[in-house]
């Protein structure tokens, strides 16, 4: 509500996009009604999309949070293309940024993980990666936002799950940050300033560009794999041990797991152009049984486009680079 009020007061044209993820029952519907009411009061166009978030998470084998992220950013991109909007603004604030930094540090991170969010970026969806993503509230703390809301007589709704400690981020926010505040009442601003300094350092002294991945394949008959999605800190070159592949999750987009069919093709990592998978199999001495047994990851948009031959090769389009934020790690199962 702070974001839309700031944009409204700026006088520029804008519209609202509201996601109903159906994760909190009647509360989710009440949130939608509240946003629709505000938009109607000021004559602002309001786009609303209902999502089966839990269904998407189950079908894609990802967390609920990641499912909601994928769904909303893809929809934002679709709206921009359909209606000609030039950018998307989201309401991430300084507290969100500080929480992200602590989470990154706790699980282990590199330069990318300690830089934090940027005020200017692009939508994290491979099909809409040219659409600017802006965070106008990134310098504002939660206290700043509440003060602005009270000063301008804004109403808002609270998500009751913010007070629960089921998720890691909530534990950081509700249990750890109060202790930090006792030590340094301005710790949120301090951490955000630290992230800015790290970003300035990396900009002045950028790490070396990622080199090509090193692949050491297992035997072709292996057909028991796991596909795991995780964040990538971007601090070191991709080193892929025997039996493992690492690819950019955002570039891969939505994918399906399957097996070889006539017409399948791939552009092997580092190759100048695409190649029929049948020819790739021949080059690598696959027999008929191996060709039909090996697991493939295929693009959901174009199922004939093979993104990865498990244990052997990834498509050049999904290679990990210095801009990668999330990866898919394909590993042989240890049965």
C-alpha positions in Angstrom: 0.0 0.0 0.0 2.9 2.3 0.6 4.3 1.5 -2.8 1.1 2.2 -4.7 0.5 5.5 -2.7 4.0 6.6 -3.5 3.5 5.8 -7.2 0.1 7.5 -7.2 1.5 10.7 -5.6 4.3 10.8 -8.3 1.6 11.4 -10.9 2.8 8.9 -13.5 0.5 6.3 -15.1 0.5 2.9 -13.6 -1.7 -0.2 -12.9 -1.8 -2.7 -10.1 -1.2 -6.5 -10.4 -2.5 -8.5 -7.5 -1.8 -12.2 -7.1 -4.3 -14.4 -5.1 -2.2 -17.5 -4.3 -5.0 -19.1 -2.3 -2.7 -20.0 0.5 -4.7 -18.4 3.4 -8.3 -19.2 2.5 -10.7 -16.4 3.2 -7.8 -14.1 4.2 -6.5 -14.3 0.6 -9.9 -13.4 -0.8 -10.2 -10.5 1.6 -6.8 -9.2 0.6 -8.0 -9.3 -3.0 -11.2 -7.4 -2.2 -9.2 -4.8 -0.2 -6.9 -4.1 -3.2 -9.7 -4.0 -5.7 -11.5 -1.5 -3.4 -8.5 0.8 -3.2 -8.0 0.6 -7.0 -11.7 1.4 -7.6 -11.6 4.4 -5.3 -8.8 6.0 -7.3 -9.7 4.8 -10.7 -6.6 2.7 -11.1 -6.7 -0.4 -13.4 -6.3 -3.5 -11.3 -5.2 -6.9 -12.8 -6.0 -9.9 -10.6 -4.8 -13.5 -11.2 -5.8 -16.6 -9.2 -3.2 -19.3 -8.9 -3.1 -22.9 -7.8 0.1 -22.4 -6.0 0.2 -25.7 -4.1 -0.6 -27.6 -7.3 2.2 -25.8 -9.2 4.6 -26.5 -6.4 3.7 -30.2 -6.4 3.8 -30.6 -10.2 7.2 -28.8 -10.5 8.6 -30.4 -7.3 9.6 -27.1 -5.8 8.8 -25.2 -2.6 5.6 -23.2 -2.1 7.7 -20.0 -1.9 9.5 -20.8 -5.2 6.2 -21.7 -6.9 4.7 -18.4 -5.9 7.8 -16.6 -7.2 7.7 -18.3 -10.5 4.0 -17.8 -11.0 4.0 -14.1 -10.1 7.0 -13.0 -12.2 5.8 -14.9 -15.2 2.4 -13.2 -15.0 4.0 -9.8 -14.5 6.0 -10.4 -17.7 2.9 -11.4 -19.5 1.1 -8.3 -18.4 3.9 -6.1 -19.5 4.0 -7.6 -23.0 0.2 -7.6 -23.4 -0.5 -4.1 -22.2 2.8 -2.3 -23.0 3.9 -1.6 -19.4 7.5 -0.6 -19.4 8.6 -1.9 -16.0 7.4 -3.8 -12.9 7.8 -2.3 -9.4 7.8 -4.5 -6.3 7.8 -3.5 -2.6 10.9 -5.2 -1.3 12.3 -3.0 1.5 15.5 -2.7 3.6 14.3 -5.3 6.2 13.7 -7.8 3.4 17.2 -7.2 2.1 18.8 -7.6 5.5 16.9 -10.9 6.0 18.1 -12.2 2.7 21.7 -11.3 3.6 21.5 -13.2 6.9 19.9 -16.3 5.3 22.6 -16.3 2.6 25.4 -16.1 5.2 23.9 -18.9 7.3 23.8 -21.4 4.4 27.1 -20.2 3.0 27.6 -17.7 0.2 30.0 -15.8 -2.0 30.2 -12.3 -3.4 26.7 -12.5 -5.1 25.1 -13.5 -1.8 26.5 -10.6 0.2 25.6 -7.9 -2.3 21.8 -8.3 -1.7 19.0 -7.0 -3.9 19.4 -4.2 -6.4 17.1 -1.3 -6.8 17.2 -1.8 -10.6 17.2 -5.2 -12.3 15.1 -7.4 -14.6 12.3 -9.9 -14.2 13.8 -13.3 -13.2 12.0 -15.2 -15.9 13.9 -16.3 -19.0 11.1 -15.3 -21.3 10.8 -11.8 -19.9 14.3 -11.1 -18.8 14.3 -7.8 -20.8 11.6 -6.2 -18.7 13.0 -3.9 -16.0 12.3 -4.8 -12.3 12.4 -1.9 -9.9 12.4 -1.8 -6.1 11.6 1.8 -5.1 11.3 1.0 -1.3 14.6 -0.8 -1.0 16.1 2.1 1.1 13.1 2.2 3.4 13.0 0.2 6.6 9.8 -1.4 8.0 9.6 1.4 10.5 9.9 4.0 7.6 7.0 2.3 5.7 4.7 2.2 8.8 5.5 5.9 9.5 4.7 6.8 5.9 1.4 4.8 6.0 0.3 6.5 9.2 1.3 10.0 7.9 -0.8 9.5 4.8 -3.7 7.8 6.5 -3.2 4.5 4.6 -5.0 1.4 5.5 -3.4 -2.0 5.1 -3.9 -5.7 5.9 -1.6 -7.9 7.9 -0.7 -11.4 6.9 -1.0 -13.4 10.1 1.6 -15.9 8.9 4.2 -13.2 9.3 4.0 -13.7 13.1 4.6 -17.5 12.8 8.0 -19.1 12.9 7.5 -22.0 10.5 9.8 -20.6 7.8 13.4 -19.7 8.1 12.9 -16.1 7.1 10.2 -15.6 9.8 12.6 -17.0 12.4 15.2 -14.5 11.4 12.6 -11.7 11.4 10.9 -12.6 14.6 13.5 -14.2 16.8 16.9 -13.0 15.6 16.3 -9.4 14.5 15.0 -8.3 17.9 18.3 -9.3 19.5 20.2 -7.5 16.7 18.1 -4.4 17.5 19.2 -4.5 21.1 22.8 -4.5 20.1 22.4 -1.9 17.3 19.0 -0.1 16.9 20.0 0.8 13.4 21.3 -2.6 12.4 19.0 -2.8 9.3 20.4 0.4 7.8 23.9 -0.8 8.8 23.6 -4.1 7.0 22.1 -2.4 3.9 25.0 0.0 3.8 27.4 -2.9 4.1 25.8 -4.6 1.1 26.1 -1.4 -0.9 29.8 -1.2 -0.1 30.3 -4.8 -1.2 28.4 -4.1 -4.4 30.6 -1.1 -5.1 33.7 -3.2 -4.5 32.5 -6.0 -6.9 31.6 -3.4 -9.5 35.1 -1.9 -9.3 36.9 -5.3 -9.1 34.6 -7.8 -10.8 35.3 -11.5 -10.4 36.6 -13.5 -13.4 33.9 -14.5 -15.9 32.7 -18.0 -15.5 34.4 -20.5 -17.7 32.8 -23.5 -19.4 31.6 -26.4 -17.3 33.7 -29.5 -17.0 31.7 -32.7 -17.6 32.9 -36.2 -16.6 30.1 -38.5 -17.6 29.0 -41.7 -15.8 28.1 -44.8 -17.8 25.2 -44.3 -20.2 23.1 -47.0 -18.6 22.7 -45.1 -15.4 19.1 -43.9 -15.1 18.5 -43.0 -11.4 18.8 -39.2 -10.9 17.7 -36.4 -8.6 16.9 -32.9 -9.9 17.3 -30.2 -7.1 16.8 -26.5 -7.4 18.8 -24.1 -5.3 20.2 -20.6 -5.1 23.6 -19.9 -6.6 26.0 -17.4 -5.1 28.0 -16.9 -8.3 31.3 -16.7 -6.4 33.3 -19.4 -8.3 33.5 -21.2 -11.6 31.2 -24.2 -12.1 32.9 -27.4 -11.2 30.8 -30.4 -12.0 31.9 -33.6 -10.4 31.4 -37.0 -12.0 27.8 -37.8 -12.6 26.5 -34.3 -11.9 25.2 -31.4 -14.1 24.6 -27.8 -13.1 22.4 -25.5 -15.2 20.8 -22.1 -14.8 17.2 -22.7 -13.5 15.8 -19.4 -14.7 17.1 -19.9 -18.2 15.7 -23.4 -18.2 12.3 -22.1 -17.1 9.6 -24.7 -16.9 10.9 -28.1 -17.9 9.7 -31.7 -18.2 11.5 -35.0 -17.5 11.3 -37.5 -20.3 13.1 -39.8 -22.7 14.4 -39.6 -26.3 11.9 -39.2 -29.1 12.5 -38.7 -32.8 13.0 -35.0 -33.5 14.7 -34.2 -30.2 17.7 -31.8 -30.5 20.3 -30.1 -28.4 23.0 -27.5 -28.7 25.7 -29.1 -26.6 27.6 -26.7 -24.3 30.1 -24.7 -26.3 28.9 -26.0 -29.7 28.3 -23.5 -32.5 24.8 -24.8 -33.4 22.1 -27.3 -32.6 22.4 -31.0 -33.2 19.9 -33.8 -33.6 20.0 -35.8 -30.4 20.1 -39.0 -32.5 23.4 -37.8 -34.0 24.7 -36.8 -30.6 23.9 -40.3 -29.3 25.8 -41.8 -32.3 28.8 -39.5 -31.7 28.9 -40.7 -28.1 28.4 -44.4 -28.9 25.1 -44.9 -27.2 23.4 -48.2 -28.0 19.6 -48.5 -28.6 18.9 -49.5 -24.9 20.9 -46.5 -23.6 19.2 -44.1 -25.9 15.8 -45.0 -24.6 16.8 -45.3 -21.0 18.8 -42.1 -20.4 16.8 -39.3 -18.6 16.3 -36.0 -20.4 15.2 -32.6 -19.2 13.2 -30.9 -22.0 11.8 -27.4 -22.4 8.1 -27.3 -21.6 7.6 -24.7 -24.3 9.3 -26.9 -26.9 9.5 -30.5 -25.8 11.8 -31.4 -28.7 14.4 -29.0 -27.2 16.6 -31.0 -24.8 18.0 -28.9 -22.0 20.1 -31.7 -20.4 21.1 -35.3 -21.0 21.4 -36.5 -17.4 25.0 -37.2 -16.4 26.4 -36.1 -19.7 25.6 -32.8 -21.3 23.6 -29.6 -20.9 22.3 -27.3 -23.7 24.4 -24.2 -24.3 21.3 -21.9 -23.6 21.1 -23.0 -19.9 24.8 -22.7 -19.0 25.7 -21.0 -15.7 27.2 -17.5 -16.0 28.1 -14.7 -13.6 24.5 -13.5 -13.8 23.0 -16.8 -12.6 20.9 -16.7 -9.4 19.4 -20.1 -9.2 20.6 -23.5 -10.5 19.3 -27.0 -11.2 21.6 -29.7 -9.9 21.2 -33.1 -11.6 22.9 -35.8 -9.7 23.1 -39.6 -9.8 21.1 -41.1 -6.9 23.1 -43.0 -4.3 20.9 -46.1 -4.1 
